[in-house]
Amino acid sequence: MIDIIFSILAFLIISSLYLTRVETVSVELPKASNSITQNKKFVNISIDKGGSLFINKKRTRLQEMRVKVVNLTNKNKNLVVLNADKNVSHGYVISVLDVLRSIDGLKIAISTKSID
């Protein structure tokens, strides 16, 4: 009986590991007390600690970002979530936001880590 319970427990633990996949580049997010979880479909833009820019885990350049984001968005998917490492230059993040704000109808969210 104990063997069966341990088998079921092991199955649940292993299967739960596959439920937490998130398509992001590894970044250390800044903390904020008012973080909200987004459940909508969105385009993921990440800036890692080295300053590399990624759109949905594909490396890109700042000059190409506007065209690629316009091609990925439509009426149903017009949310962009920016994941910027907390050690990235503030000026570079503003440059990325400036390009994103030039796209009409685009909603922009900045990803943070919740303060526990």
C-alpha distances in whole Angstrom, upper triangle without the diagonal:
4,5,5,6,9,10,11,13,14,16,17,19,20,21,23,25,27,28,30,33,36,39,41,43,42,44,44,45,47,45,47,46,46,44,43,40,42,40,43,44,46,48,46,49,48,50,49,50,53,54,53,53,50,50,46,45,49,51,54,58,59,62,60,57,59,60,56,55,57,56,52,53,54,54,50,49,52,50,50,48,49,47,49,48,50,52,54,57,58,61,59,56,59,61,58,58,61,61,58,60,63,61,61,59,56,54,53,50,49,46,45,42,41,42,39
4,5,5,6,9,10,10,12,14,15,16,18,20,21,23,25,26,28,31,34,37,39,41,39,41,41,42,44,43,44,43,44,42,41,38,40,39,42,42,44,46,44,47,46,48,46,47,50,51,50,50,48,48,44,43,47,49,52,56,57,60,58,55,57,58,54,53,56,55,51,52,53,53,49,48,51,48,48,46,47,45,47,46,47,49,51,55,55,58,56,54,57,58,55,56,59,59,56,58,61,59,60,57,54,52,51,48,47,43,42,39,38,39,36
4,5,5,6,9,10,10,12,14,15,16,18,20,21,24,25,27,29,33,36,38,39,38,40,40,41,44,43,44,44,44,42,41,38,40,38,41,41,43,45,43,46,44,47,45,46,48,50,49,49,46,46,42,41,45,47,51,54,55,58,56,54,56,56,53,52,54,53,49,50,52,52,48,47,50,47,47,45,46,44,46,45,46,48,50,54,55,57,55,53,56,57,54,55,58,58,55,57,60,58,59,56,54,51,50,47,46,43,42,39,39,40,37
4,5,5,6,9,10,11,12,14,15,16,18,20,22,23,26,28,32,35,37,39,37,40,40,41,43,42,43,43,43,41,39,37,38,36,39,39,41,43,42,44,44,46,44,46,48,50,48,48,45,45,41,40,44,46,50,53,54,57,55,52,55,55,51,50,52,51,47,48,49,49,46,45,47,45,46,43,45,43,45,44,46,48,50,53,54,57,55,52,55,56,53,53,57,56,53,56,58,56,57,54,52,49,48,46,45,42,41,38,38,39,36
4,5,5,6,9,10,11,12,14,15,17,19,21,22,24,26,30,33,35,37,36,38,38,38,41,39,40,40,40,38,37,34,36,34,37,38,40,41,40,43,42,44,43,44,46,48,47,46,44,43,40,39,42,45,48,52,53,56,54,51,53,53,50,49,51,50,46,47,48,48,44,43,46,44,44,41,43,40,43,42,43,46,47,51,52,55,52,50,53,54,51,51,55,54,52,54,56,54,55,52,50,47,46,43,43,39,38,36,35,36,33
4,5,5,6,8,10,10,12,14,15,17,19,20,22,25,28,31,33,35,33,36,35,36,39,38,39,39,39,37,36,33,35,33,36,37,39,40,38,41,40,42,40,41,44,45,44,44,42,41,38,37,40,43,46,49,51,54,52,49,51,52,48,47,50,49,45,46,47,48,44,43,45,43,42,40,41,39,41,40,41,43,45,49,50,53,50,48,51,53,49,50,53,53,50,53,55,53,54,52,49,47,45,42,41,38,37,34,34,34,32
4,5,5,6,9,10,11,12,14,16,18,19,21,24,27,30,32,34,33,35,36,37,39,38,40,40,40,37,36,33,34,33,35,36,37,39,37,40,39,41,40,41,43,45,43,43,40,40,37,36,39,41,45,48,50,53,50,48,50,50,47,46,48,47,43,44,46,46,42,41,44,42,41,39,41,38,41,40,41,43,45,49,50,52,50,48,51,52,49,49,53,52,49,52,54,52,53,51,48,46,45,42,41,38,37,34,34,36,33
4,5,5,6,9,10,11,12,15,16,17,19,22,26,29,31,33,32,34,35,35,38,37,38,37,38,35,34,31,32,30,33,33,35,37,36,38,38,40,39,40,43,44,43,42,39,39,35,35,38,41,44,47,48,51,49,46,48,49,45,44,46,45,41,42,43,43,40,39,41,39,39,37,39,37,39,39,40,43,44,48,48,51,49,46,49,50,47,47,51,50,47,50,52,50,51,48,45,43,42,40,39,36,35,33,32,34,31
4,5,5,6,9,10,11,13,15,16,18,20,24,27,29,31,30,32,32,32,35,34,35,35,35,32,31,29,30,28,31,32,34,36,34,37,36,38,36,38,40,42,41,40,38,37,34,33,37,39,42,46,47,50,48,45,47,48,44,43,45,44,41,41,43,43,39,38,40,38,38,35,37,34,37,36,37,40,41,45,46,49,46,44,47,48,45,45,49,48,46,48,51,49,50,47,44,42,40,38,37,33,33,30,29,31,28
4,5,5,6,9,10,11,13,15,17,19,23,25,27,29,28,30,31,32,34,33,35,35,35,33,32,29,30,29,31,32,33,34,33,35,34,36,35,36,38,40,39,38,36,36,32,31,34,37,40,44,45,48,46,43,46,46,42,41,44,43,39,40,42,42,39,37,40,37,37,35,36,33,36,35,36,38,40,44,45,47,45,43,46,47,44,44,48,47,45,47,50,48,49,47,44,41,40,37,36,33,32,30,30,31,29
4,6,5,6,8,10,12,13,15,18,21,24,26,28,28,30,31,32,34,34,35,35,35,32,31,28,29,27,29,29,31,33,31,34,33,36,34,36,38,40,38,37,35,34,31,30,33,36,39,42,44,47,44,42,44,44,41,40,42,41,37,38,39,40,36,35,38,36,35,33,35,33,35,35,37,39,40,44,44,47,45,42,45,46,43,43,47,46,43,46,48,46,47,45,42,40,39,36,36,32,32,30,30,32,29
4,6,5,6,9,10,11,13,16,19,23,25,27,26,28,29,29,32,31,32,32,32,29,28,25,26,24,27,27,29,31,29,32,31,34,33,35,37,38,37,36,33,33,29,29,32,35,38,41,42,45,43,40,42,43,39,38,40,39,36,36,38,38,34,33,35,33,33,31,33,30,33,33,34,37,38,42,42,45,43,40,43,44,41,41,45,44,41,43,46,44,45,42,39,37,36,33,33,29,29,27,27,28,26
4,6,5,7,9,10,12,14,18,21,23,25,23,26,26,27,29,28,30,30,30,27,27,24,25,24,27,27,29,30,28,31,29,32,30,32,34,36,34,34,31,31,28,27,30,33,36,39,41,44,42,39,41,42,38,37,40,39,35,36,37,38,34,33,35,33,32,30,31,28,31,30,32,34,35,39,40,43,40,38,41,42,39,39,43,42,40,42,45,43,44,42,39,36,35,32,31,28,27,25,25,26,24
4,5,5,7,10,11,13,17,19,22,23,22,25,26,27,30,29,31,32,32,29,28,25,25,24,26,26,28,29,27,29,28,31,29,31,33,34,33,32,30,30,26,25,28,31,34,38,39,42,40,37,40,40,36,35,38,37,33,35,36,37,34,32,34,32,31,29,30,28,30,30,32,34,35,39,40,42,40,37,41,41,38,39,42,41,39,42,44,42,43,41,38,36,35,32,31,28,28,25,26,28,26
4,5,6,7,10,12,15,18,21,23,23,25,26,27,30,29,31,31,31,28,26,23,23,21,24,24,25,27,25,28,28,30,29,31,34,35,33,32,29,28,25,24,27,30,33,37,38,41,38,36,38,38,35,34,36,35,31,32,34,34,31,29,32,30,30,28,29,27,30,30,32,34,35,39,39,42,39,37,40,41,37,38,41,40,37,40,42,40,41,39,36,34,33,30,30,27,27,25,26,28,26
4,5,5,7,10,13,17,19,21,21,23,23,24,27,26,27,27,27,24,23,19,20,19,22,22,23,25,23,26,26,28,27,29,32,33,31,30,27,27,23,23,27,29,32,35,36,39,37,35,36,37,33,32,35,34,30,31,32,33,29,28,30,28,27,25,27,25,27,27,29,31,33,36,37,39,37,34,37,38,35,35,39,38,35,38,40,38,39,37,34,32,30,28,27,24,24,22,22,24,23
4,6,6,8,11,14,16,18,17,20,21,22,25,24,26,27,27,24,23,20,21,19,22,22,23,24,22,24,23,25,24,26,29,30,28,28,25,25,21,20,24,26,30,33,34,37,35,32,35,35,32,30,33,32,29,30,32,33,29,27,29,27,26,24,25,22,25,25,27,29,30,34,34,37,34,32,35,36,33,33,37,36,34,36,39,37,38,36,33,31,29,27,26,22,22,20,21,23,22
4,6,6,10,13,15,17,17,20,22,22,26,26,27,28,28,24,23,19,19,18,20,19,21,21,20,23,22,25,24,26,28,29,27,26,23,23,19,19,22,25,28,31,32,35,33,30,33,33,29,28,31,30,26,27,29,30,27,25,27,25,24,22,24,22,25,25,27,29,30,34,34,36,34,31,35,35,32,32,36,35,32,35,37,35,36,34,31,29,28,26,25,22,23,21,22,25,24
4,6,9,12,15,18,18,20,21,21,24,24,25,26,25,21,20,16,16,14,17,17,18,20,19,22,21,24,24,27,29,29,27,26,23,22,19,19,22,25,28,31,32,35,33,30,32,32,28,27,30,29,25,26,27,28,24,22,25,23,22,20,22,21,24,24,26,29,29,33,33,35,33,30,33,34,31,31,34,33,30,33,35,33,34,32,29,27,26,23,23,20,21,19,20,23,22
4,6,10,12,14,14,16,17,17,20,20,22,23,22,18,17,14,15,14,16,16,17,18,16,19,18,21,21,23,25,26,24,23,21,20,17,17,20,23,26,29,29,32,30,28,29,30,27,25,28,27,24,24,26,27,24,22,24,21,20,18,19,17,20,20,23,25,26,29,30,32,30,27,30,31,28,28,31,31,28,30,33,31,32,30,27,25,23,21,20,17,17,16,17,20,19
4,7,9,12,12,15,17,17,20,21,22,24,23,20,18,15,15,14,16,15,15,16,14,16,16,19,18,21,23,24,22,20,17,17,13,13,17,19,22,25,27,29,27,25,27,27,24,22,25,25,21,22,24,26,22,20,22,20,19,16,18,16,19,19,22,24,24,28,28,30,28,25,28,29,26,26,30,28,26,29,31,29,30,29,25,24,22,20,19,16,17,17,18,21,22
4,6,9,10,12,14,14,18,18,20,22,21,17,16,13,12,12,13,12,12,12,10,13,12,16,16,18,21,20,19,17,14,14,10,11,14,17,19,22,23,26,24,21,23,24,21,19,22,22,18,19,22,23,20,17,19,16,15,13,14,12,15,16,19,21,21,25,25,27,24,22,25,25,22,22,26,25,22,25,27,25,27,25,22,20,19,16,16,13,14,14,16,20,20
4,7,9,12,15,15,18,20,21,24,23,19,18,15,14,14,14,12,11,10,8,10,10,13,14,17,19,18,16,14,11,10,7,7,11,13,16,19,20,23,21,18,20,21,17,16,19,19,15,17,20,22,19,16,17,15,13,12,13,11,14,15,19,21,20,23,24,25,22,20,23,23,20,20,24,22,20,23,25,23,25,24,20,19,17,16,16,13,15,16,19,22,23
4,6,8,11,12,15,17,19,22,21,17,17,15,14,15,15,14,12,10,7,8,7,10,10,13,15,15,13,11,9,9,7,6,10,12,14,17,18,21,19,17,19,20,17,16,19,19,16,18,21,23,21,17,18,15,13,10,10,8,11,12,15,17,16,19,20,22,19,17,20,20,17,18,21,20,18,21,24,22,25,23,20,19,16,14,13,11,13,14,17,20,22
4,6,10,11,15,17,20,23,23,19,20,18,17,18,19,17,15,13,9,9,6,8,7,10,12,12,10,9,8,9,8,6,9,10,13,15,16,20,18,16,19,21,17,17,21,21,18,20,23,25,24,20,20,18,15,12,11,8,10,10,13,15,14,17,19,20,17,16,19,19,16,18,21,20,19,22,24,23,26,25,22,21,18,16,14,12,14,15,18,21,23
4,7,9,13,15,18,21,22,19,20,18,18,20,21,20,18,16,12,12,8,9,7,9,11,12,11,12,11,13,12,10,13,13,16,18,19,22,22,19,22,24,21,20,24,24,22,23,27,29,27,23,23,20,17,14,13,9,10,8,12,13,13,17,18,20,18,16,20,21,18,20,23,22,21,24,27,26,29,28,24,23,20,18,15,13,13,13,16,19,20
4,6,9,12,15,19,19,16,18,17,18,20,21,20,18,16,12,11,8,7,5,7,10,11,11,11,11,14,14,12,15,14,16,18,18,22,21,19,22,24,21,20,24,25,22,23,27,29,27,23,23,20,17,13,11,7,7,5,8,9,10,14,15,17,15,14,17,18,16,17,21,21,20,22,25,25,28,27,23,22,18,16,13,10,10,11,14,16,18
4,7,9,13,16,17,15,17,17,18,21,22,22,20,19,15,14,11,10,8,8,12,12,14,14,15,17,17,15,18,18,20,21,21,24,24,22,24,27,25,23,27,28,25,26,29,31,29,26,25,21,18,15,12,9,8,5,6,8,10,13,15,18,16,14,18,19,18,18,22,23,21,24,27,27,29,29,25,23,19,16,13,10,9,9,12,13,16
4,6,9,13,14,11,14,14,16,18,20,20,18,17,14,13,10,10,10,10,14,14,15,15,15,17,17,16,19,19,20,21,20,24,24,21,23,26,24,22,25,27,24,24,27,28,27,23,22,19,16,12,10,7,6,5,5,9,10,13,13,17,15,13,16,18,16,16,20,21,19,21,24,25,27,26,22,20,16,13,10,7,5,6,9,11,14
4,7,10,12,11,14,15,17,20,22,22,20,20,17,15,13,13,12,12,16,15,17,17,18,19,20,20,22,22,23,23,22,26,26,23,25,28,26,24,27,29,26,26,29,30,28,25,24,20,18,14,12,9,8,7,5,9,11,13,12,16,15,13,15,18,17,16,20,22,20,21,25,25,27,27,23,20,17,14,10,8,5,6,9,9,13
4,7,9,8,12,14,16,20,22,23,21,21,18,18,16,16,16,16,19,19,21,21,21,22,22,22,25,25,26,26,25,29,29,26,27,30,29,26,29,31,28,28,30,30,29,26,25,21,19,16,14,12,12,11,9,12,14,16,15,19,19,16,18,21,20,19,22,24,22,23,27,27,29,28,24,21,18,14,11,9,5,5,6,6,9
4,6,6,10,12,15,19,20,22,21,21,19,19,18,18,19,19,22,22,23,22,23,23,23,24,27,27,28,28,26,30,30,27,28,31,29,26,29,31,28,27,29,29,28,25,24,20,19,15,14,13,13,14,12,15,17,18,16,20,20,17,18,22,20,19,22,24,22,22,26,26,28,26,23,20,17,13,11,9,6,6,6,6,10
4,6,9,12,16,19,21,24,22,24,22,22,21,22,22,22,26,25,27,26,26,26,26,27,30,30,31,31,30,33,33,30,30,33,32,29,31,33,31,29,31,30,29,27,25,22,21,18,17,17,17,17,15,19,20,22,20,23,24,20,22,25,24,22,25,27,25,25,28,29,29,27,25,21,19,15,13,12,9,8,6,5,8
4,6,10,13,16,18,21,20,21,20,21,20,21,23,23,27,26,27,25,25,25,25,26,29,30,30,31,29,32,32,28,29,31,30,27,29,31,28,26,28,27,26,24,22,19,18,16,16,16,17,18,17,20,21,23,20,23,24,20,21,24,23,20,23,25,23,22,26,26,26,24,22,18,16,13,12,11,9,9,7,8,11
4,7,10,13,15,18,17,18,17,18,17,19,20,21,25,24,24,23,22,22,21,22,26,26,27,28,27,30,29,26,26,29,27,24,26,28,25,24,25,25,23,21,20,16,16,13,13,13,15,16,15,19,20,22,20,23,22,19,20,23,21,19,22,24,21,21,25,25,25,23,20,16,14,11,9,8,6,7,6,8,11
4,6,10,12,15,14,17,16,17,18,20,22,23,26,25,25,23,22,21,20,22,25,27,27,28,27,30,29,25,26,28,26,23,25,27,23,22,23,22,20,18,18,14,14,12,14,14,16,18,18,22,22,24,22,25,24,20,21,24,22,19,23,24,21,21,25,24,24,21,19,15,13,10,10,9,9,10,8,12,13
4,7,9,12,12,15,14,16,17,19,21,23,26,25,25,23,21,20,18,20,23,25,26,28,27,29,28,25,25,27,25,22,24,25,21,20,21,21,18,16,17,13,14,11,13,13,16,18,19,22,23,25,23,26,25,21,23,25,22,20,24,24,21,22,25,24,24,21,18,15,14,11,11,9,10,10,10,13,14
4,6,8,9,12,12,14,16,19,21,23,26,25,24,21,19,17,16,18,21,23,24,26,25,27,26,22,22,24,22,19,20,22,18,16,18,17,14,13,13,10,11,9,12,13,16,19,20,23,23,25,24,26,24,21,22,24,20,19,22,22,18,19,23,21,21,18,15,12,12,9,11,9,11,13,13,17,18
4,7,9,12,13,16,18,21,23,26,28,27,26,23,21,18,16,19,22,24,25,27,27,29,27,24,24,25,22,19,21,21,18,16,17,16,13,12,13,11,12,11,15,16,19,22,23,27,26,28,27,29,27,24,25,26,23,22,25,24,21,22,24,22,22,19,17,14,14,12,14,13,15,16,16,20,21
4,6,10,12,15,17,21,23,26,28,27,25,22,20,17,15,18,20,23,23,26,25,27,25,21,21,22,20,16,18,18,15,13,13,12,9,8,10,8,10,10,14,16,19,22,24,27,26,28,27,28,26,23,24,25,22,20,23,22,18,20,22,19,19,16,14,12,12,12,14,14,16,18,19,22,24
4,7,9,13,16,19,22,25,27,25,23,20,17,14,12,15,17,20,21,23,23,24,22,19,19,19,16,14,15,15,11,10,11,11,8,6,8,7,9,10,14,15,19,22,24,27,26,28,27,28,25,22,24,24,20,19,22,21,17,19,21,18,18,15,13,12,12,12,15,14,18,19,21,24,26
4,6,10,13,16,19,22,24,22,20,17,14,11,9,13,15,17,17,20,19,21,19,15,15,16,14,11,12,13,9,8,10,11,9,6,7,5,5,7,10,12,16,19,21,24,22,24,23,24,22,19,20,20,17,16,18,17,14,16,18,15,16,13,11,9,10,10,12,12,16,18,20,23,25
4,7,10,13,16,20,21,19,17,13,10,7,6,10,11,14,14,16,15,17,15,12,12,13,10,8,10,11,7,7,11,13,11,8,8,6,5,6,9,11,14,17,20,22,20,22,21,22,19,16,18,18,14,14,16,14,11,14,16,13,15,14,10,10,10,10,12,12,16,18,21,24,27
4,6,10,13,16,18,16,14,11,8,6,5,8,10,12,12,15,14,17,15,12,13,15,12,10,13,13,10,11,14,16,15,11,11,9,6,5,6,7,11,14,17,19,17,19,19,20,17,14,17,17,13,13,16,15,12,15,17,15,18,16,13,12,10,10,10,10,13,16,18,22,24
4,7,10,14,15,12,11,7,6,5,6,8,9,10,10,12,11,14,13,9,11,13,11,9,13,14,12,13,16,18,18,14,13,11,7,6,5,6,8,11,14,16,14,16,16,16,13,11,13,13,9,10,14,12,10,14,15,14,17,17,13,13,10,10,10,10,13,16,19,22,25
4,6,10,11,9,8,6,5,7,8,8,9,9,10,12,12,15,14,11,14,16,14,13,16,17,15,16,20,22,21,17,17,14,10,8,6,5,6,8,11,13,11,13,14,15,12,10,13,13,10,12,15,14,13,16,18,18,21,20,17,16,13,12,10,9,12,14,18,21,23
4,7,8,6,5,5,6,9,11,10,11,10,10,11,11,14,15,12,15,18,16,15,19,20,18,19,23,25,25,21,20,17,13,11,8,6,5,6,9,10,8,10,11,12,9,8,12,12,9,12,15,14,14,17,19,19,22,23,19,18,15,14,12,11,13,15,19,21,24
4,5,5,6,7,8,12,13,11,12,11,12,13,13,17,17,15,19,21,19,18,22,23,21,22,26,28,27,24,23,20,16,14,11,8,6,5,9,9,7,11,13,14,11,11,15,15,13,15,18,18,18,21,23,23,26,26,23,22,18,17,14,13,14,15,19,21,23
4,5,7,10,12,15,17,15,16,14,15,15,16,19,20,18,21,24,22,22,25,26,25,26,30,32,31,27,26,23,20,17,14,11,8,5,8,6,6,9,12,14,11,12,15,16,15,17,20,20,20,23,25,25,29,29,25,24,21,19,16,15,15,16,19,21,23
4,6,9,12,15,17,15,15,12,13,13,14,17,18,17,21,23,21,21,25,26,25,27,30,33,32,28,27,25,21,19,16,13,11,9,11,9,7,10,13,14,11,12,16,16,15,18,20,20,20,23,25,26,29,30,26,26,22,21,18,18,18,19,23,25,27
4,6,10,13,16,14,14,11,11,10,11,14,15,14,17,20,18,18,22,23,22,24,27,30,30,26,24,22,18,17,13,12,9,9,11,9,6,8,11,11,8,9,13,12,11,14,16,16,17,20,21,22,26,27,23,23,19,19,16,16,17,19,23,25,27
4,7,10,13,11,10,7,8,8,9,13,13,12,16,17,16,16,20,20,19,22,25,28,28,24,23,21,17,16,13,12,10,10,13,12,10,12,14,14,10,11,14,13,11,15,17,16,16,20,21,21,25,26,22,22,19,19,17,17,18,20,24,26,29
4,7,10,9,8,6,6,6,7,11,10,9,12,14,12,13,16,17,16,18,22,24,24,20,19,17,14,13,10,10,9,11,14,14,11,13,14,14,10,10,13,12,9,12,14,13,13,17,18,18,21,22,19,19,16,16,15,15,17,20,23,26,28
4,6,5,5,4,6,8,9,12,11,9,12,14,11,11,15,15,13,16,19,22,22,18,17,16,12,12,10,10,10,12,16,16,14,16,17,17,13,13,16,14,11,14,16,14,14,17,18,18,21,21,18,18,16,16,15,14,17,19,23,26,28
4,5,5,6,7,10,10,13,10,8,11,11,8,8,12,12,10,12,16,19,18,14,14,13,10,10,9,10,12,14,18,19,17,18,19,19,15,14,16,15,12,14,16,13,12,16,17,15,18,18,15,15,14,14,14,14,17,20,23,26,29
4,6,8,10,13,14,16,14,11,14,14,10,10,13,13,10,12,16,18,17,13,14,13,10,10,11,11,13,16,19,21,19,21,21,22,19,17,19,19,15,16,19,17,15,18,20,18,20,20,16,16,15,15,15,14,17,19,22,26,28
4,6,9,13,14,17,15,13,16,16,13,13,17,16,13,16,19,22,21,17,18,16,13,13,12,11,13,14,18,19,17,20,21,22,18,17,20,19,16,18,21,19,17,21,22,21,23,23,20,20,18,17,16,15,18,19,23,26,28
4,6,10,13,15,12,11,14,14,11,12,15,14,13,16,19,23,22,18,19,18,15,15,14,14,15,16,20,21,18,21,22,22,18,18,20,19,16,18,20,18,17,21,21,20,23,23,20,21,19,19,19,18,21,23,26,29,31
4,7,10,12,10,10,14,14,11,13,16,16,15,18,21,25,24,20,20,19,16,16,14,14,14,15,19,19,16,18,20,20,16,16,19,17,14,17,19,16,17,20,21,20,23,24,21,22,19,20,19,19,21,23,27,29,32
4,7,8,7,7,10,11,9,11,14,14,14,16,20,23,24,20,19,19,15,16,14,15,15,16,20,19,16,18,19,18,14,15,17,14,12,15,16,14,14,18,18,17,21,22,19,20,18,19,19,19,22,24,28,31,33
4,5,5,6,10,11,10,12,15,15,16,18,22,25,25,22,21,20,17,17,15,16,15,17,20,19,16,16,17,16,12,13,15,12,10,14,14,12,13,17,16,17,20,22,19,21,19,20,19,20,23,26,29,32,35
4,5,5,8,10,10,11,14,15,16,17,21,24,24,21,19,18,15,16,13,15,14,16,19,18,14,14,15,13,10,11,12,8,7,11,11,8,10,13,13,14,18,20,17,18,16,18,17,19,22,25,28,30,34
4,6,7,9,10,11,13,14,16,18,21,24,25,22,20,20,17,18,17,18,18,20,22,22,18,18,18,15,13,14,14,10,10,13,12,9,11,14,13,14,18,20,18,20,18,21,20,22,25,28,31,34,37
4,6,6,6,9,10,11,13,15,18,21,23,19,18,18,16,17,16,18,18,21,23,23,20,20,20,18,15,16,16,13,11,14,14,10,12,15,13,13,17,19,17,19,18,20,20,22,25,28,31,34,37
4,6,5,6,9,10,11,12,16,19,20,16,15,15,12,14,12,15,15,18,21,21,18,18,18,17,13,13,14,11,8,11,11,8,8,12,11,11,14,16,14,15,14,16,17,18,22,25,28,31,34
4,6,5,6,9,10,11,14,17,18,15,13,14,12,14,14,17,17,20,23,24,20,20,19,18,15,14,14,12,9,11,10,6,7,10,8,7,11,13,11,14,13,16,17,19,23,26,29,32,35
4,6,5,6,9,10,13,16,18,15,14,15,14,16,16,19,20,23,26,27,23,23,23,21,18,18,18,15,13,14,14,10,10,13,11,9,12,14,13,16,16,19,20,22,26,29,32,35,38
4,5,5,6,9,12,16,17,14,13,14,12,14,15,17,18,21,24,25,22,23,23,22,18,18,18,16,13,15,15,11,11,14,13,11,14,15,13,15,15,18,19,20,24,27,30,33,35
4,5,5,6,10,13,14,11,9,10,8,11,12,15,17,20,23,24,21,22,21,20,17,16,17,15,12,12,13,10,8,11,11,9,11,12,9,12,12,14,16,17,21,24,27,30,33
4,6,5,8,11,13,11,9,11,11,14,15,18,20,24,26,28,24,25,24,23,20,19,19,17,14,14,14,11,9,12,10,7,9,10,9,12,13,16,18,20,24,27,30,33,36
4,6,8,12,13,11,11,13,13,16,17,20,22,25,28,29,26,27,27,26,23,21,22,20,17,17,18,14,13,15,14,11,13,13,12,15,16,19,21,22,26,29,31,35,37
4,7,11,11,8,9,10,10,13,15,17,20,23,26,27,25,26,26,25,22,20,21,20,16,17,18,15,13,15,15,12,14,13,11,13,14,16,18,19,23,26,28,32,34
4,7,8,5,5,8,9,12,14,17,20,24,26,28,26,27,26,25,23,20,21,20,16,16,17,15,12,14,14,10,11,10,8,10,12,14,17,18,22,25,27,31,33
4,6,5,6,9,11,15,18,21,23,27,29,32,29,30,29,28,26,24,24,23,20,19,20,17,14,15,15,11,11,9,9,11,14,16,19,21,25,28,29,33,35
4,6,6,9,12,16,19,22,25,29,31,33,31,32,30,30,28,25,25,25,22,20,21,19,16,16,17,13,11,9,9,11,14,16,20,22,25,28,29,33,35
4,6,9,12,15,18,21,24,28,30,32,31,32,30,31,28,26,26,26,22,21,22,21,17,18,19,15,14,11,11,11,14,16,19,20,24,26,27,31,33
4,6,8,11,15,17,21,24,26,29,27,28,27,27,25,22,23,23,19,18,20,18,14,16,17,13,13,11,9,9,12,13,16,17,21,23,25,28,30
4,7,10,13,16,19,23,25,27,25,26,24,24,22,20,20,20,16,15,16,15,11,12,13,10,10,7,5,6,9,11,14,16,20,22,24,28,30
4,7,10,13,16,20,21,24,22,23,22,22,20,17,18,18,15,13,15,14,11,12,14,11,12,9,6,5,6,7,11,12,16,19,20,24,26
4,6,10,13,16,18,21,19,20,19,19,17,14,15,15,12,10,13,12,8,11,13,11,12,11,7,6,5,6,8,10,14,17,19,23,25
4,6,10,13,15,18,16,18,17,18,16,13,14,15,12,11,14,14,10,13,15,14,16,14,11,9,6,5,6,6,10,13,16,19,22
4,6,10,12,14,12,14,13,14,12,9,11,12,9,9,12,12,10,12,15,15,17,16,12,11,7,6,5,6,9,12,15,18,21
4,7,9,12,11,13,13,15,13,10,13,14,11,11,15,15,13,16,19,18,21,20,16,14,11,9,6,5,8,10,14,16,19
4,6,8,7,10,10,12,10,7,11,12,10,11,14,15,14,16,19,19,22,22,18,17,13,11,8,8,9,11,15,17,20
4,5,6,9,10,13,11,10,13,15,13,14,18,18,18,20,23,23,26,26,22,20,17,15,11,10,9,11,14,16,19
4,6,8,9,12,12,10,13,15,15,15,18,20,19,21,24,25,27,27,24,22,18,15,12,11,9,10,14,14,17
4,6,9,12,11,11,14,15,15,16,19,20,21,22,25,26,29,29,26,24,20,18,15,14,13,14,17,18,21
4,6,9,7,7,11,12,12,13,16,17,17,19,22,23,26,27,23,22,18,17,14,14,14,16,19,20,23
4,5,5,7,9,10,11,13,14,16,17,19,21,23,26,27,24,23,19,18,15,16,16,18,21,22,25
4,5,5,6,9,10,11,12,15,15,16,19,21,24,24,21,20,17,16,13,15,15,17,20,21,25
4,5,5,6,9,10,10,13,14,15,17,19,22,24,21,21,17,18,15,17,18,21,24,25,28
4,5,5,6,9,10,11,13,14,16,18,21,23,20,19,16,16,14,16,17,20,23,25,28
4,5,5,6,9,10,11,12,15,16,19,20,17,16,13,13,10,12,14,17,20,22,25
4,5,5,6,9,10,10,12,15,18,19,16,16,13,13,12,14,16,19,22,24,27
4,5,5,6,9,10,11,14,17,19,16,16,14,15,14,17,19,22,25,27,30
4,5,5,6,9,10,12,15,16,13,14,11,12,12,14,16,20,23,25,29
4,5,5,6,9,10,13,14,11,11,8,10,10,13,15,19,22,24,27
4,5,5,7,9,12,14,12,13,11,13,13,17,19,23,25,27,31
4,6,5,7,11,13,11,13,11,14,14,17,20,24,27,29,33
4,5,6,9,10,8,9,8,11,12,15,18,22,24,27,30
4,5,7,9,7,8,8,11,13,16,19,23,25,28,31
4,6,9,9,11,11,15,16,20,23,27,29,31,35
4,7,6,9,10,14,16,19,23,26,28,31,35
4,6,9,11,15,18,21,24,28,30,33,36
4,7,10,13,17,19,23,26,28,31,33
4,6,10,13,16,19,23,24,28,30
4,7,10,13,16,20,21,24,27
4,7,10,13,17,18,21,24
4,6,10,13,15,18,21
4,7,10,12,15,18
4,7,10,13,16
4,6,9,12
4,7,9
4,6
4
